[in-house]
Structure formats: structure tokens, C-alpha cells
Amino acid sequence: MRGADTLHSVLLLLVAAVLGAILSFLAFPPFGPGLLIVPGIAVLLSALRLCRERSHGVLVGAVYGLVFFGGLMWWLAELELIALVLIPVQAVFLAVYGWWLVRFNERSPWVWLTMAVGSWAVMELARYHLPVGGLEWGAAGYALADFDLTRMPAWAIGTSGLTLVVVLVGALFAVGFTTGSWRWLLSPIPVVVLAGSLALLAPGVEGGAYPVAVVQGSTPCPFEHCPPNERLRTFAQHLELTTSLPDGYGGLVVWPEGSTGSTNADPMLNDEVREAIADQARRLRSTMVIGGDRVLSDTEWINANVYFDSNGEIVGEYRKYHGVPFGEYVPLRLLFDWIPALARVPRDMIRGEGPFVYEGIGSVISFEGGFSRYTYEVRKAGADVIIVNTNEASYGPDAPTSDQFINMTRMRAVELGVPVVHAAVTGKSVVIDAFGDLGPTTGLGTMEILDDTYGSSRSTVYMAIGNLVMWLAAVAAVVVWSRSLVGSRPMQLACGSMRSNTGRRDQED
């Protein structure tokens, strides 16, 4: 009967893991509201706190991770089925977290709370960097982008700090649920009040209404590949739209990622393409940021934003630093060349060397906009507005990728205190102010110009401290764990001494 009881308990825990995962991915677009992430993580942590064995923690964490990331990122299958391997890779982090946290279930609630939050911080720090550069997609803080009150604390603690606030509230509920104590169930209230106070204390901005036009020229075959001369035709569509802007526009004009490139439509290689763009920059008296790629050889290429000033001169370019693994380059290519799907990635992207900012205009390219560290460096380099150039043609018109990504760039705007121009060649384009509020948004795969304005930047605490909140939580977990080791050593020595003395008395008898 004991075995049957154990199996029944494990099945209930796994059901809880699935429920928590479903609530969690429903917090993200295209669903919502984002606050569903709180009960989602609370259910997960409650299940882990009820685990009797560490192997059960592994199962609960793994199931939660598979269901959560599977529900959140199913659109990876639009690339190739092999891309879905990213889902179990992410689930491994949750499995290890579950294995680790369960060992503290018999400790005091305060120790367990510290380890629940601090170990989550360690897990996220590892996930943001590993493997092959890491992934921030799915971090709990990004789910909170849809409401002003839940989004705004990021000006002080960043998205990473908001993620830990969600975990702390979930962990407090988990302790209350498993102990049956109303005191613990009510204890999240001060945390929520403190977070709300941070939101209300966010500094404002003064003045600033600078024109910006996002030229979303799409491609000749949106969401499909259509040779020949696809990139040249894409360039022509963007050029045609740009000519509709009035003479002397005087603002910032952005062409998204993939608007130019290949060998026949690159302004750095093709004189006619360069002069056509320069003519528009002079006519509009505008700075133009042009997204494109450049083939360097049969095995290498770069992804770059080229900057034209209002005189039509190229003043520099930003080269993408963090490429998409197995999408823009193949890590350890010699080990993976046998996979047929990777034939679609014949060249490896060569990394750039860091931020480029011209007259307060900085940029990152696509995938990089989902990482706090890259936009942080651009802001630190002097950017007062950040362009996130992207191309989401690979995922299809029904995928929620664009909306999920916009949620992430909204958080970039709040934590850095800068307006963000989210420019997509086939996805949705939008201008986001320094408070994370969205302006008018374009459609998916449409040819249109988004003519808007962006405001001034503002100071934020996050720019001064970065991810300090997450690092402090991680350090706290390490300290508590270290003290538990030191605290258990005298007991182990005493037990060893007792066994030794008992053995000696047995021999004397």
C-alpha cells in the first residue's frame, strides 16, 4: 500500500506541475493577463515543497519546464522540428532547480523561502548565459509588461528583479498553503505594496517629441522564401515607401532588419543602393538607420545596422553581437553538420565588437533585444533612444512571437528609461515610450509606414545597479546553504564520536 500511496502522491504532484505550467504560459501573449504568472509559479513551488524525495523534485521541475516552454515557444516548430530541442534544454534548468530545492523542505520556512528565491536567481543567471549565450525568453518579469502598475517597478529593479518578486510572492503562498497558516498567506501583501510604491515613485520626463518613421516594407513573399533577387526586391519596396515621406521630414527614419543585404542590395557593397538611400537621407534631412546583412565569404556573414546622416554620408554601423544559435550560426559546426536541417544555415554570423551610438541613437538587432545586458550596454554608451531592428518572417503569421517580443522590449524601455523603436520588416512595428506605453502598431507582414514620435529619456535606478537584486538573492542562497553545511558538521562529528565510543565500550565488554 505504501508504494501505491507514493505513486498516487507523485501523480498529484505532476498534475500540479502541469497546472502551474499552463497558468504560467497563459500569462504571456497571445493570452493573458500577465498576473497569471503569480499563481502559476505559486502552484509549482507548492508542489516542490510537498515533494518527499529529490527525485520527485526533478520530475516536478522537468514536467513544469516542458509544458511551460512548450506552450510558450511552440512556434519554434515553424523553423524546423529540430529547433524544438530548445524546450527540453530549458526544462533541464527547472529539473535541477526542483532537485536542489527539495533538499530544504525540512528546514524552517525562512530558510526554504531564501533558497526558493535565491536558487531561482542562480537558475536564471545560468539560463541567461548558458548554453551558447543563453535565453531570457519566458522570464517571469516579462509577463508583467501589460499593466502600468506591474511593469513600472522595473525602473528600479529591472525585469530580473520583477522576476524575483513574482517568485517571492509565489513562495510565500506556497509556505502558507503547505503550512495552513494565514500569517504566511497574508505575507505577500507587504511585498506587493512595496512593488506598487516603486511603480508610483518612477520619475517623469520633460519635453521631447522627435519624429520617427519606421518603414515596414515587408518582403515580396511575407513569411516565405521567394528567390530570385528576394533581398533586392525587399530593398526596392522599402525605398518606394520611403519616397512617400515629405521633403524635409527631419526626424529619424528606420528600415528594419533584412531590408537590404545579400550581395546585390547592400549599401556597403553596391554603389547604386548606397546612393539611393543617401538621396533619401538628404531629401528628408533625416538620420537613417538601415538594417541588412552582408555576405563576407562562402562561410561567413554579418548582420548590421548602417547609419546614414542627414547629408547622406555613412557615419558608422552596428554589427550584431549575439546571433541566434542554429539560426544565424552553428556552434561546433563539425559536430552538427550531419543534421540536414542545418543546411539552411550555410554560413556563420561573425560577431560585432560592441555598441555604436550616433547622436544619441543606439541599436540592437532582433534576438539581442530580448537580453537586458545588450541594451544596457547601448544605453550606457550614451543612447537616448534605442532601435530594436527585427525580422520575424521565419515564424509565420499565426505565431505570437511578435507580441511576446514586444513585451520584452517594453520592459527594456522601462528599466533603461529610454524610448524604444521596435522595427520589424514583417512582424509588428511600434514605438514604445520610456514608461513602456505602446503607440500605434503596424500589422503582420504589411507594407506601411509607422509615422510617430518618441520622447525624452529619463534616469532609472536600474541603470545604476543593473541586475544587483538578482545577484544579491543568489548570494543570499549561497550563504544560507554554506551555513547549513557548517551547522551540520559538528553534529556529524558528534555522531561519529558516539559511534567510536560505543565501539570501544563494546570491545571492553
N, C-alpha and C positions, 0 to 999 in steps of 0.2 A: 504493500500500500504506500510505503514511503516513496518508492520510485515513481509511482503513479502521481502522488501529490506533487513531487518535484517537477515532473513533466507538465502537469497542469499549471503550476506556478510559472514555469518558463514560457509556456504558450501565452499566458495572460500578459507577461512582461513584453513579449514580442508584439502582441496586439496593441499594447500601449505605445510601443516604439513606432509602429505603423501609423497610429492615430496622431502622435506628436509630429511625425514627418509630414503627414497630409496637411495638418494645420499650418505647419511651417512653410511649405511651398505655396499654400494658398495665400500667404501673406504677400507674395510677390506678384507683379503683373504676369498674366492679364487678369488676375483675380484681385484679392484684397478684402478688407482693408489690411494695411500693414501691421496693425496691432495684433493680428492673429499669430504673429511670431512669438509673442509672450506666452500664451497658453501652449503653443507648440513645444517650446523649449521646456516649459514647466512640466509637461507630461513626460518628456524624455528624461529629465532629471529625477522626477518621481520614480520612474521605472528603474533607473540606475540605483537609486537609494534603497529600493526594495530587493535588489539582487543579493543573493546569499553567497554566490561564488563569482570569482573574477571572470571565469569563462562565460557566465551569463551576461556580465557587463560587456564582453566582446560582442556577443550576439546582439544585444540590445543596441549598442552603438553602431554596429555594422548594418543592421536592418534599417535603423533610422537613416543612416547615411545613404544607403542605396535608394530608399524610397524618396527621401528629400531631394537629393541631387538628380535622381531620375525624373521626378516630377518637375523640377525646376529647369533642367537642361536637356529635355528630351529632343530639342531641336538640333542637338549635335548629330543626330542621325541624318540630318539634311546634308551634312558634309560627306561622310562615309560612315558605315556601320562601325568601322574600327575606331572612330572618334569617341564612341560610347565607352571606351575603356577608361576615359577620364572619370566616369561616375564611380566605379569601384575603387579607383585610386583615391578619390576624395573620401569615400566611405571608410577607407583604412584609417584615416585620422580620427574619425568618430569611434571606430572599434578600439583603437589604442586608448583614447580618452576614457571609454567605458571600462576597459580593463584596469586602468590606473585608478579611477575614482572609486570603484567598488571597494578597494582595499581600505578606504577611510570610512566605510559605512558604520563601523562600530565605534568610531571616535565621537567626540562631542559635536553637537550641531555647529558650533562656531568653527571648529577645525574643518568639518565637512564643507561648510559654506566657503571658507577660504580656499580649499582645494578645488571645489567645483568651479569657482570663478577664475582662480589663478591658473588652474590646469587648462581651462578653456583658452585663456590668454596665451599660454605656451603653445597649445594646439594651433591657434590662429596664426601666431607668429611663424610657426613652422609651415603652415599651409600657404601663407602669403609668399613664401620664398621657395618651397620645395613641392614637387620635383621640377626641374627645368624652368626655374623662375617663379613658380608658384601660381596661385589663383586666389583672388579675393571675392569672386562671384559667389553669392549665397551667404555672405556675412550678414549676421542678424541686423546690424545697424542700417543696412541698405533698405530693409523692408519698411523703415520708418520715414522714408522720404516723402510720402504722400500727404502728411499733415504738418502744418507750420509748427505746432507745439512739440511734436515728436522729433521733427527734423532739426529745429534750431539749436538744441544743446550742442550740436556738432561744432559750433563756432568756438566752443571752449575745450571740448574733449575729443573732437573728431568722430568719425564714423566708428573707429576702433573702440573708443570709449563708450559710445552708444551701444555697441555690441555687448560690452561687458555689463552695462546697465540692464539690458534685456536678460542676460544670463543671471545676474544677481537677483532680479525680481523673480525669475523662474525658479531659482534655487531656494529663495525664501518661501515661495509657495510649496515647493517640494518638501521642505522640512516641516512646514505646517501640516501638509496633507499626511505625511508619514508618521508624525507625532500626535496628530489630532489636537494640536494646541492652537487656540485662537490668537494667542500672542504672536506666534510666528506667521499666521495667515494675514495678520494686520500689519506686520512689519514692513512690507513693501511700500506702504503709504509714504513714509518719510523719504524713501528713495525717489518716488515719483514726484513728490513736492520739490525736492532738490533739483531734479532734472527740469521740471517746469520753471523753476526760478532762473536757471541758467538760460532757458529759452527767452524769458522775459527781459533778461539783462543784456541781450545781444545788442551791440552798438549799431547805430544807424549809419546812413551815408548822406553826404551832402552834394547836391548838384550832379551834373553829368547826364547827358543824353546824346550819345555818339552814334551816328548812323552805321548800320552794318547790313550788308546784303549777303545772304547765303544763296549761292547759285546752285540749286539742286538740279543738275542737268540730266540725271539718271543715266542709263545706258541704252543702246539700241534695242537690247533684249533684256529688260529688267528681270533679275533672278534667274537668268540663263546665260550660258556662254555662247556667243554667236560670232565666230570668225567669218570672213576675214576682216582685218582692219578694225576690230572692235574698239580698241583704245583711241584710234584716230577719229572714229565716228563719235565716240564719247566726248572727246575734246571739242569737236565741231558743235555738238549740242550745247555744251557749256558756253562756248564762245557766242553762239547765236542768242542764248538767253541774256548774256551779259550786255550785248548791244542794245537791249531794251531799257537798260538803266539810263537815266537822264544825264546829259553832259554836266560835268562839274559836281557829280554826286558827293564827293568829298569825304566819304567815310571809309569803312573797312569792307572789302569785298573778298569773300571766301569761296574757293572751289574745293569741294570735299576730296577725301582720299580716292585715288583711282580716276580722277578727272583727266589726267594726262599720263603719258608714260610710254612704256614699251620702247621701241627704237625709232618709231616714226612720229611720235606725238609728245616728245619730252622737250621742254623748253631749254634744257641744258645741252641738248644734242642737236635739236632741229631749229635752225635759224628762223624759219618761217613761223613756226609755232611760238617761239620766243617773241618775235616782233609783233605777232597778232595780239598776244597778251599785253605786251608793252604799250601798244597803241591804245588798248582799253584803259590801262592804268593812267596814261597821260590824259585821255579824254575825260575820264571820270575824276581825275585828280585824287586818286584813292590809292591806299596801300592794298595790294592784292596778295593773298596767300593761296598758293596753288598746290593741291595735293596730287601726287603722282608717284610712279615708280620708274626705276632706271636699270636696265639690263647692263651689267658690267662684263659678263662673260657667259659661257655655257653653264657655269656652276654657281655664279654669284649675281646678286642684285641688291638694290637698296630701295627703301620706301621713304619718301621725303616730302616735306612741305617747302616749296620755293617761295621766297618773299620778293615781291616787286615793290619799289617805292612809287610815289606819285609821278616821278619823272620817267617811269618805265624801266628803271635800272634794277637789275637783280642785286639785292643787298645781302643775301645770305640764304641759307636753307637749314632746316631742322631735319636730321635723319633719325628715323625711328630706332629706338634703342632695344626695346623688348618686343621681339617678334612672337608670333603665335607658333608654339611648338607643333610640328607635324602639319602646319598650315602654311607658314611662311619660311620655315626651315625644318630640317630633320635632324634632331640631336643624335649623335652617334650613328650617322647615316650607314656606315658599313654593317652595323648590326641589324638594320631595319630595311635594307634595300630589297629584301625578298618579298616585302608586302606590296602587292600590286597597286593598292590604292595610293601609295606614296609616289607613284609615277606622276601624279598630278602636282607634285612639288619637285620639279626637276632641278631647281636652283635654291641655294640657301641665302636668306637675307643676311647682309652684313650690317652689324650694329653701328649706330652713330656714336658720338662721343659726349653727348650731354645737351643741356638746354640751349636754345637760341632765342633771344628776345630782341625785338626791334621796335623801338619807340613804344615800349610797354606792352607789345603784343607777343605773347608766347604761345606755343602749341605743343600738343602731343598727338599721337596718331593711334586711333582706334583702340585696340586692346590695352594700351598704356593708360587710357582714361579710367580704367577700372582699378587702378592701383593708386593709393594715396601717395606713395613715395615719388612717383614721377611728376605728378602735377605739383607736389610740394616743392620739388627742386626748381620747377619752372617759375613758380611764384617767388621763391627765394632769390631767383636770378633777376627779379625786377618786373615780372609780368603784372599788368593791371587788368588784363583780360586774357583768358586762356581759350584757345581754339582746340576743340577735340574733333579732328577730322576722321571720318569713319566711312566704311563701305560694308553694308550688311547684306549684299546680294547673295551670299552663299546660303543663307538660312531660309529663304522662301517668304512669301507674303503672309503666311499664316502663323509664323513663329513670333513669340513675344519678345524676341531678342532685343529689338529696338527700344521697347518700353522699359525692359529691365535695365538696359544700359543707360538710358536717360535717368532712371532712378539713381544710378551710381554717379553720374556727372552732376546731378542736383546736389548730392552730398559733397562733391568736390567744391562746388560753388560756396556752400555754407561754411565748410571747415577752413577754406582758404580766404574767404571774404572777397571773392572776385566774381564778376560775371563770366559765364561760360558760353561760348558759341559752339553748340553741338551741331556739326555739319555732316550730313550723311548723303552720299551720292544716290543711294537707293532706299535707305532707311528713312526715319523721320528726322527732320531738322528742326531745331528750336533754339531760341536764345533764352538763357537762364540768368536771372539776376543774382546778386551777391547773397540773397536770402533763400535761394533755391526755388523761387517762384518761376513758373513757366510762362513764356509768351506764346503767341500763335505758333502752331505746329503744322508742318507740312504732312502730306500723305506719304504712303509707302510706294516707292517706285515711280513717283510722279515727276514730271518736268515742271518746275516752278521756281520762282524767286521768293525767298523769305526776306522781306524788307522790314527791318525792325531797328531798334536802338538798344544800346547797352549802357548801363550806368557806371557810377564810380565804384572803386573797390573800397574795402574797409579793413581795419585791423581785427585780428582774431587771436585769442589765447592759443589756439591750436598751432598757429604759425610759430609761436614761441616755444611750445613744449612738444610738438609732434605727437608721437604715439606713447608719450610718457605714462599715461594711465594704464595702458596695456602692459608696458614693461614693469610698472610697479606691482600690478596684480600678479604677474609671472614671478617676480622676485619674492613676493609675499608667500606664494605657494612653495617655492624652493626653501624659504626659511622655515616654514611650518613643517615641511617634510624632513628637513635636516634636524630640527629639534625633536621630531618623533623618533628619529634614529638614535640620537644621543640619549633621549629619555628611556629608550628600551634597552640600552646596553647594560646599565647596572643590574636590571632585572635578569638579563641573560646571564651575567657573571654570577649573580647570587644563586640562580638556579643551578649553574654549573658547579659552584662551590658546594651546594647542598648535596648534589649527586655524588661529588667526590668524597665528602664526609660520610655520607651514607655507605658508600662502598667500603671506606676504611673501617667503619664500625662493623660491617658485615664480616670483613676478613678477621677482625679481632675476636668476634664472637665465634 
